[in-house]
């Protein structure tokens, strides 16, 4: 039965009444009505919505409620697995309780996020762990598990597998090393599928897929959405509509998901798996494994010398030669393994599973190389110059696949607190079928927030970080800690942490020292602490209240000039490259970073941008217009005084709360004594 028009608004009223404020906001109401309209559009002529919903709008309820009352199966794609968990564990249960009728939802993640029953069975039965590659450095084997921390973590993961119902990595209370998690999980490329796996009937990943197949709302992340598109719709259940939250990230995430990423470590892992998969027939093909390992080492050396620029067709030069050599040697080992697998009927179940997994790993590496060697003008191929050097590719334009597989087939809602104009048509939607909407924010940014641009600091592109570190220290001192410092690189973050750690009494947490949820929890719990982080924390971080009164942004978040993918996009845009590629991305990320400050109506504080270009560059007006409508200053003393007054006021409020709590305790104690003593 079709829901009646306005049913979403009635349901939204029921949901919001259960919240502390208990009032549907105007922007939330407007957004919910538009989402309801779009979700009811016919599949043969779907409508689409791009809605900017500022902080405090309540946008998750504004799309979840219409999705659940629409009668359609809706996929909701978020930017991160953390946001997936928030929707599934907090928002959707509240909506379901308020609607007072049966609704179902499921979270679906990539296969490598779940424990693998088969890998666990092999650990238990064989009493050992296959050699694990750590980017080219294999751990020492001692007994039945990798030595040291990785081995201890594997034991903890095995114990976790015996008590978990979901097998989801996000349930862990620690962040496992890659080697440890790799010992008990498989990638999508390695998995043979439930029908071909001895443990397929009890597979955690398949259980999650089964739950998703029957759910009204399926919550995924952008990466899994991209993987589904790359597989032509083989990963997600059939669905009628798509909602993309944090949609400003979708283009870059899909570009990554629709490309390949090949490292020497992955090749070595495929070779080692091939050796294990050969079983008793290992010796005749031992040379094939050694040859592949030797070629992987050459590949690593060539990657180390290659510049991080776009590669020509066929990869060219030495890299092209070693890629073709790898292709040949992968094929030979793959053929030998297929022959061994088919010619030994007496092999055990675990050996057969190892062979199948090895075949899939070899085929995946071969296909990645074939993709890069055969890439055309529409694909960018380059060497990633990070610490883990790799051969990467990405489509120059993701709109053709989105147009064909998404926008032409179903209604789509794109939403974010910061949504660039024209995003939906750029991603492949018919401009005539798209409605754009900005519902604003209910928060009083003008009264509660201040943006400080450090024009007194030198240009960060041409100077060292020492002066910026001193400015950070001064601002953090005035704020009494309570600082989230956002950096555009790990190197900048680490330098700042090394320079400032130990100068103050309060804790300083740094990204990478704990899992992200644990870091945010520690930062929220200690109102004087500071947290230093990089791009993963510029968005999706919600720390309302007194624990956060200062957000520091070390520099404007422009993409690196030598980033091959962005360079190719600039080239395609011609003279308008900076305006069409760099500036919109920097504006969106800057607004996202600044948006971490005010997360509730009572939040107050300062956003300090330590990059003078925000005030002095010719494009500064464009960037400033993307920011929340706070007061602005170039005077550091104004920012410091604002923070000091805020710290003092918050301290007085905390003291008042303590006094009230103490009075209540005294009253309760006195009342209790009065009841117990006849002399009172």
SULGI-V188958 format. One record per pair of residues at least 24 apart in sequence whose ideal C-beta (glycine too) atoms are under 8 Angstrom apart, sorted by the first residue. I is the first residue (numbers start at 1). J is the second residue. Records with the same first field share a line. If there is no record, write none. Layout:
I->J, J
This chain:
1->71
2->40, 71
3->40, 69, 70, 71
5->36
6->33, 36
7->36, 69
8->32, 33, 35, 36, 65, 66, 69, 70
9->33, 36
11->65, 68, 69, 98, 99
12->61, 62, 65
14->98, 99, 100
15->61, 65, 94, 95, 98, 99
16->58, 61
17->98
18->94, 97, 98
19->94
25->56, 57, 58, 442
26->439, 442
27->53, 54, 57, 439, 440, 441, 442
28->53, 57, 58, 59, 61, 62, 439
30->437, 439
31->57, 59, 62, 63, 415, 437, 439
32->61, 62, 63, 65, 66
34->435, 437
35->62, 63, 66, 67, 243, 413
36->66, 69, 70
38->241, 411, 412, 413, 435
39->66, 67, 70, 72, 74, 241, 411, 413
40->70
41->411
43->240, 409, 410, 411
45->433
46->407, 408, 409, 410, 411, 412, 433
47->411, 433, 434, 435
48->407, 411, 412, 413, 414, 424, 429, 430, 433, 434, 435
49->411, 412, 413, 414, 415, 434, 435, 436, 437
50->247, 414, 415, 419, 423, 424, 434, 435, 436, 437
51->413, 414, 415, 419, 436, 437, 438, 439
52->415, 416, 417, 418, 419, 437, 438, 439
53->415, 416, 417, 439
54->417, 439, 440, 441, 443, 628
55->417, 441, 443, 595, 598, 599, 628
56->441, 442, 443, 598, 599, 600, 601
57->417, 439, 440, 441, 442
59->245, 415, 417
60->87, 91, 245
61->91, 95
63->243, 245, 413, 415
64->91, 92, 95, 217
65->95
67->216, 217, 241, 243
68->95, 96, 99, 103, 216, 217
69->99
70->241
72->239, 240, 241
73->215, 216, 217, 218, 237, 238, 239, 240, 241
74->216, 217, 218, 239, 240, 241, 242, 243
75->217, 218, 219, 220, 225, 236, 239, 241, 242, 243
76->217, 218, 219, 220, 242, 243, 244, 245
77->220, 221, 222, 224, 225, 242, 243, 244, 245, 250
78->219, 220, 221, 222, 245, 246
79->221, 222, 245, 246, 249, 253, 539, 540
80->221, 246, 536, 540
81->109, 113, 170, 221
82->170, 516, 517, 540
83->221, 245, 246, 540
84->109, 219, 220, 221
85->170
87->219
88->219
92->217, 219
103->216, 217
104->214, 215, 216, 217
105->215, 216, 217, 218, 219
106->208, 211, 212, 214, 215, 217, 218, 219
107->168, 208, 212, 218, 219, 220
108->208, 209, 212, 218, 219, 220, 224, 236
109->168, 208, 220, 221, 224
110->188, 221, 223, 224, 227
111->185, 186, 187, 188, 191, 205
112->185, 186, 187, 188
113->168, 169, 170, 185
114->166, 167, 168, 169, 185, 203, 204, 205, 208
115->157, 160, 161, 164, 167, 169, 184, 185, 204
116->184, 185, 186, 191, 199, 203, 204, 205
117->167, 199, 202, 203, 204
118->186, 197, 198, 199, 203, 353
119->183, 184, 185, 186
120->158, 161, 184, 199
121->198, 199, 350
122->350, 353, 354
123->154, 158, 183, 184
124->158
125->350
126->350
129->154, 183
130->183, 272, 273, 276, 354
131->272, 276
132->179, 182, 183, 269
133->265, 266, 268, 269, 272
134->178, 179, 265
135->263, 264, 265, 388
136->264, 265, 268, 300
139->179
145->183
146->179, 180, 183
149->177, 180
150->177, 179, 180, 183
151->180
153->177, 180, 181
154->180, 183, 184
157->181, 183, 184
158->184
166->204, 207, 208
167->204, 205, 207
168->204, 208
170->517
172->515
173->518
174->515
175->514, 515, 518
186->357
188->227
189->360, 361, 363, 364
190->273, 357, 360, 361, 364
191->357, 360
192->353, 356, 357, 360
196->356
197->353
198->349, 350, 352, 353
209->237
212->236, 237
213->237
222->246, 249, 250, 253, 254, 257
223->253, 256, 257
225->254, 257
226->253, 254, 256, 257, 258
227->257
229->254, 257, 258, 401, 402, 405, 406
230->257, 258
232->405
233->405
239->410
240->410, 411
241->410, 411, 412, 413
242->406, 410, 411, 412, 413
243->412, 413, 415
244->412, 413, 414, 415
245->415, 416
246->416, 539, 540
247->414, 415, 416, 419, 423
248->416, 418, 419, 420, 423, 588, 592
249->539
250->414, 427
251->398, 426, 427
254->398, 402
255->394, 395, 398, 565
256->394
258->394, 395, 398, 401
259->379, 392, 393, 394, 395
260->368, 371, 372, 391, 392, 393
261->368, 384, 390, 391, 392
262->365, 368, 369, 372, 390, 391, 392
263->388, 389, 390, 391
264->296, 297, 299, 300, 303, 389
265->388
266->365
267->292, 295, 296, 299, 326, 330, 365
268->293, 296
269->361
270->330, 358, 361, 362, 364, 365
271->296, 333
273->354, 357, 358, 361, 362
274->333, 334, 337, 358, 361, 362
276->354, 358
277->337, 340, 341, 351, 354, 355, 356, 357, 358, 359
278->336, 337, 340, 355
279->340, 344, 347, 351, 354, 355
280->344, 347
281->340, 343, 344
284->336
285->333, 336, 337, 340
288->329, 332, 333, 336
289->333
291->329, 332
292->326, 329, 330, 333
295->322, 325, 326, 329
296->326
298->322, 325
299->323, 326
300->389
303->383, 389, 390, 391
304->389
306->383
307->383, 385
308->382, 383, 384, 385, 562, 564
309->382, 383, 562, 564, 567
310->380, 381, 382, 564, 567, 568
311->372, 381, 382, 383
313->375, 376
314->373
315->372, 373, 381
319->383, 391
320->373
323->369, 372, 373, 391
324->373
326->365, 369
327->366, 369, 370, 373
330->362, 365, 366, 369
331->366
333->362
334->359, 362, 363, 366
337->362
380->564, 565, 568
382->564, 565
394->565
396->565, 568, 569, 572
397->572
398->427, 428
399->426, 427, 428
400->428
401->428
402->427, 428, 429
403->428, 429
404->428
407->433
417->441, 591, 592, 595
418->587, 588, 591, 592, 595, 626
420->584, 587, 588
441->628
442->601
443->598, 600, 601, 603
444->601
445->598, 628, 629, 630
446->629, 630, 631
448->598, 602, 603, 604, 605, 630
449->597, 598, 604, 605, 606, 607, 628, 630, 631
450->605, 606, 607, 630, 631, 632, 633, 638, 639, 642
451->594, 606, 607, 609, 627, 628, 630, 631, 632, 633
452->606, 607, 608, 609, 632, 633, 634, 635, 636, 638, 639
453->609, 611, 612, 614, 615, 632, 633, 634
454->608, 609, 610, 611, 612, 634, 636
455->612, 615, 616, 634
456->612, 634, 636
457->610, 611, 612
458->612
459->611, 612, 613
460->554, 555, 610, 611
461->555
465->492, 495, 496, 499
466->499
468->496, 554, 610
469->495, 496, 499, 500
471->608, 610, 636
472->496, 500, 552, 610
473->500, 503
474->636, 640
475->550, 552, 606, 608, 636, 639, 640, 643
476->500, 504, 530, 550, 552
477->504
478->639, 640, 641, 643, 644, 647
479->549, 550, 605, 606, 643, 646, 647
480->506, 528, 549, 647, 650, 651
481->506, 527, 528, 529, 530
482->527, 528, 529, 530, 546, 547, 548, 549, 550, 605, 647
483->530, 531, 548, 549, 550, 551, 552
484->523, 530, 531, 533, 537, 541, 543, 548, 550, 551, 552, 596
485->530, 531, 532, 533, 551, 552, 554
486->533, 534, 537, 538, 551, 552, 553, 554, 593, 596
487->532, 533, 534, 554
488->534, 535, 554, 555, 557
489->534
490->534
492->554, 555
493->532, 533, 534
496->532, 554
497->532
504->530
506->530
508->532
511->536, 537
523->547, 548
527->654
535->589
537->596
538->589, 592, 593, 596
539->589, 592, 593, 595, 596
541->596
542->599
543->596, 599
544->599, 600, 603
545->600, 602, 603
546->650, 653, 654
548->596, 597, 599, 603, 605
549->597, 604, 605, 606, 643, 646, 647, 650
550->597, 605, 606, 608, 643
551->593, 594, 596, 597, 605, 606, 607, 608
552->608, 610
553->590, 593, 594, 607, 608, 609, 610, 611
554->610, 611
555->610, 611
556->586, 590, 609, 611, 613, 614, 623
557->585, 586, 589, 590, 593
558->582, 585, 586
559->585, 586
583->619, 622, 623
586->623
587->622, 623, 625, 626
588->626
590->623, 626, 627
591->626, 627, 628
594->627, 628
595->628
597->628
598->628
604->646
605->643, 646
606->639, 642, 643
608->639
